[in-house]
């Protein structure tokens, strides 16, 4: 299982544009090449221990959702088949298989587009402190993990690697992007969330919250980066959902819970992850892929 783990790609004859928490992005002529590594971040810190196959799972899920969401919004995908990539990629074909996408360039918007359908994470903390999330008042008396009356759009600033994203109000998003674009991405985000969460519900998964990234290409807003993966969403099994506390999950919450339990201070250096934590995290990501798409990595 570990022979194909990629902690980071190193394609020296391509121009590395950026190395994110999980993805390495290369510039190839008019396109970008996005390579999903097996790096795992929690609390905005990249762990030293990779999660085998994680990059492949994230890529396959994003490809599934890009296709499912085409009727709502265009995306940046050109191809995910390395045999169709530019010639410079040929010698890296084995490493790129299953974990890469050739994509159109777009100008990324400066805001993470978060949608919450349930009260959890930083939203729950904000609600406890003042009855609001990102400036949106919510009914009193809600419990942790309660379903919200309606999904809400709660944008966040994009943080550099190692920094924390910060929840902001919609008006602050307007200041950063302009009203027309802010309203458009709010509408798109809510539409995608409603459609995606309905489809996931048919597979026994609650999408508690998720975040999207959008970019502008030729004057149009398109979906970029990833979509509805265990890295960008909270996935809860429907059959064990009980409001009033944290939920079981198919996402990185399992790892976060472990890190909280060992009282890691949420800043570098990361702790060494025990093999069973690595294995269990991989299993959760894989189960999300299998439930949502109906197939595993081998198909």
Secondary structure, DSSP 8 states (H G I E B T S, - for coil): --TT--SS---TTSEEEEE-SSEEEEEETTEEEEEE-S--EETTEE-SS--TTHHHHHHHHHHHHHHHTTTT--B-EEE--GGGS-GGGGGGHHHHTTTEEEEE--EE-SEEEEEEEE--HHHHHHHHHHSEETTEE--TT--TT-EEEEEEE--EE---TTS--EE--HHHHHHHH-HHHHHHHHHHHHHHHHHHHHHHHHTTEEEEEEEEEEEEETTEEEEES--S-TTTEEEEEGGG--SSS----SSTHHHHHHHHHTT--SSSS-----HHHHHHHHHHHHHHHHHHHS--S--
